[in-house]
């Protein structure tokens, strides 16, 4: 009896070892790509999976969205301005098999494509377009990068240009330009205000001139305001007398 146990225990141990070697757990956010003797067999879904020990090999691919930060790149824009630009890219594997068999490292390859595309696209754009129409540039970058990564089973969802670092001399020039623009707008607003005030005064003068009673009341109100401000007594002069005096001077 004891002799038979000596044979059974090693067999059970080998059996358990084979079973454990055959078990593969694929998490919900993963896909498993299985190769048999180096040849593609297929993909395995999340859950408990079995493979043939020492014959099959499973490579797990993370299917979640990944974030790639493109380090600052020195770019010369179309109007010959040197700037430093960095960006962030959100991409996601959508075909686990292609990410394994068509590219060695899809993350590194996506990074290299992003850097070259960033320099190429921004080099074809003016500085004003880069500063004021960044959404269009982001979409153009996304389309180009996604076109290159699609054969690798990678989908590029979002590309955002984060910071644009300008030379200090150009920053000072743009600051002076912005200040001059603000002064220009202030002068235009002031001139428009003066024009509106003069038109209102002319209209008021015409109406008062056409109504002697209104003119007399306005004259009396002005005298009261002057007396209140100067704390003095002012003797009103009839407007008829003023008109006769003005005619005599003429």
C-alpha positions in Angstrom: 0.0 0.0 0.0 2.7 2.4 0.9 4.6 1.5 -2.3 1.6 2.4 -4.5 1.4 5.8 -2.7 5.0 6.5 -3.8 3.8 6.3 -7.4 0.5 8.1 -7.0 1.8 11.1 -5.2 4.3 12.1 -8.0 1.6 11.5 -10.6 -0.9 13.7 -8.8 1.7 16.4 -8.4 2.5 16.4 -12.1 -1.2 16.4 -12.9 -1.8 19.4 -10.6 1.2 21.2 -12.1 -0.2 20.7 -15.6 -3.6 21.9 -14.6 -2.2 25.0 -13.0 0.0 25.6 -16.1 -3.1 25.3 -18.3 -5.1 27.9 -16.3 -5.1 31.5 -17.5 -7.3 34.3 -16.0 -8.1 37.2 -18.3 -9.4 40.3 -16.6 -12.4 42.2 -17.8 -10.3 45.0 -19.3 -7.9 42.5 -21.1 -7.9 40.2 -24.1 -5.7 37.2 -24.5 -3.9 36.4 -27.8 -3.0 32.7 -28.0 -0.2 31.3 -30.1 0.4 27.5 -30.6 3.9 26.6 -31.6 4.4 30.2 -32.7 1.2 30.3 -34.9 -1.7 32.5 -34.1 -4.7 30.5 -32.7 -7.1 33.3 -31.7 -8.2 35.6 -28.9 -9.6 34.7 -25.6 -12.3 36.7 -23.8 -12.2 37.8 -20.1 -12.7 35.0 -17.6 -11.0 31.6 -16.9 -9.3 30.2 -19.9 -7.4 26.9 -20.6 -4.4 26.5 -22.8 -2.2 23.5 -23.6 0.7 23.7 -21.3 4.2 24.0 -22.9 2.5 24.2 -26.3 0.3 27.4 -26.2 1.4 30.8 -25.2 -1.0 33.6 -24.2 -0.1 37.3 -24.4 -2.5 39.6 -22.5 -3.3 43.0 -24.0 -4.7 45.8 -21.9 -7.7 47.3 -23.7 -8.1 50.4 -21.6 -7.5 54.0 -22.7 -3.9 55.0 -22.3 -2.5 58.5 -21.9 0.6 59.6 -23.8 2.4 62.9 -23.0 4.4 64.2 -25.9 7.5 66.0 -24.6 8.0 69.6 -25.7 9.0 69.7 -29.4 10.8 72.7 -31.0 8.8 73.7 -34.1 9.3 76.3 -36.7 5.9 77.6 -37.9 5.1 78.6 -41.5 5.8 82.2 -40.7 9.3 81.3 -39.4 8.6 81.6 -35.6 10.3 79.1 -33.4 8.1 77.8 -30.6 8.1 74.8 -28.2 4.9 72.8 -28.1 3.9 69.8 -26.1 0.7 67.7 -26.3 -1.2 64.9 -24.7 -2.8 61.9 -26.6 -5.5 59.5 -25.5 -5.4 56.2 -27.4 -6.9 52.8 -27.0 -6.2 49.3 -28.4 -9.3 48.0 -30.2 -7.8 44.9 -31.9 -5.6 42.9 -29.5 -4.3 40.6 -32.3 -3.1 43.5 -34.5 -1.4 45.2 -31.5 0.7 42.0 -31.0 1.5 40.7 -34.5 1.7 44.0 -36.5 3.9 46.2 -34.3 6.5 45.4 -31.7 5.4 48.0 -29.1 2.3 49.9 -30.1 2.8 52.5 -27.2 6.3 53.4 -28.3 5.3 53.4 -32.0 2.3 55.7 -31.3 4.7 58.1 -29.4 7.1 58.3 -32.3 4.3 58.9 -34.8 2.8 61.6 -32.5 6.1 63.5 -32.3 6.8 63.5 -36.0 3.2 64.4 -36.8 3.2 67.3 -34.3 6.3 68.8 -35.9 4.9 68.3 -39.4 1.4 69.8 -38.9 2.5 72.7 -36.7 5.3 73.5 -39.3 2.5 74.0 -41.8 0.5 76.4 -39.6 0.9 80.1 -38.8 1.5 81.3 -35.3 -1.9 83.0 -35.2 -3.6 79.8 -36.3 -1.8 77.9 -33.6 -2.8 80.4 -30.9 -6.4 81.1 -32.0 -7.6 77.9 -33.9 -6.1 75.2 -31.7 -9.3 73.0 -32.0 -8.8 72.6 -35.8 -5.1 71.8 -35.3 -6.0 69.2 -32.6 -8.5 67.5 -34.9 -6.0 67.5 -37.8 -3.4 65.9 -35.6 -5.9 63.3 -34.4 -6.9 62.3 -37.9 -3.3 61.9 -39.1 -2.1 60.0 -36.1 -5.1 57.7 -36.1 -4.6 57.0 -39.8 -1.1 55.7 -39.0 -2.1 53.7 -35.9 -5.2 52.1 -37.3 -3.4 49.2 -39.0 -1.8 48.4 -35.5 -5.3 48.0 -34.0 -5.0 51.3 -32.0 -7.6 54.0 -32.1 -6.6 57.6 -31.3 -9.5 59.4 -29.6 -8.2 62.8 -28.4 -5.2 64.9 -29.2 -4.7 68.1 -27.3 -1.9 70.7 -27.8 -1.3 71.8 -24.2 1.3 74.6 -24.0 2.9 76.9 -26.6 6.1 78.5 -25.4 7.0 81.6 -27.3 10.4 83.3 -27.3 10.7 86.2 -24.8 11.3 88.8 -27.5 8.1 87.7 -29.3 6.2 87.8 -26.0 7.2 91.4 -25.4 6.2 92.4 -29.0 2.8 90.7 -28.6 2.3 92.4 -25.2 3.0 95.8 -26.7 0.7 95.0 -29.6 -2.1 94.0 -27.2 -1.6 97.2 -25.2 -1.8 99.3 -28.4 -5.0 97.5 -29.4 -6.6 98.2 -26.0 -5.6 101.9 -26.3 -7.0 102.1 -29.8 -10.4 100.6 -28.6 -10.5 103.0 -25.7 -10.0 106.0 -28.0 -12.7 104.8 -30.4 -15.1 104.3 -27.5 -14.3 107.8 -26.2 -14.8 109.4 -29.6 -18.1 107.6 -30.1 -19.2 108.9 -26.7 -18.3 112.5 -27.6 -20.1 112.2 -30.9 -23.3 110.9 -29.2 -23.1 113.6 -26.5 -22.7 116.4 -29.1 -25.6 115.1 -31.1 -27.7 115.0 -28.0 -26.7 118.5 -27.1 -27.5 119.8 -30.5 -30.9 118.1 -30.5 -31.6 119.5 -27.0 -30.6 123.0 -28.1 -32.9 122.9 -31.1 -35.9 121.9 -28.9 -35.2 124.5 -26.3 -34.8 127.2 -29.0 -38.2 126.3 -30.4 -39.9 126.6 -27.0 -39.2 129.9 -25.1 -40.9 128.6 -22.0 -38.7 125.5 -21.8 -35.6 127.7 -22.4 -36.7 130.0 -19.5 -37.2 127.0 -17.2 -33.9 125.6 -18.1 -32.2 128.9 -17.5 -33.8 129.2 -14.0 -32.7 125.7 -13.2 -29.1 126.4 -14.2 -29.1 129.5 -12.0 -30.4 127.5 -9.0 -27.7 124.8 -9.5 -25.0 127.5 -9.7 -26.2 129.2 -6.5 -26.3 125.9 -4.7 -22.7 125.0 -5.7 -21.1 128.4 -5.0 -23.2 129.2 -1.9 -23.9 132.6 -3.4 -26.9 134.7 -4.4 -27.4 135.1 -8.1 -29.8 137.6 -9.5 -31.6 136.3 -12.6 -31.6 138.4 -15.7 -34.7 138.1 -17.9 -34.0 136.3 -21.2 -35.8 139.0 -23.2 -33.2 141.5 -21.9 -30.4 139.2 -22.8 -31.8 138.8 -26.3 -32.0 142.6 -26.7 -28.4 143.0 -25.4 -27.2 140.4 -27.8 -28.9 142.1 -30.7 -27.3 145.4 -29.7 -23.8 143.9 -29.7 -24.4 142.6 -33.2 
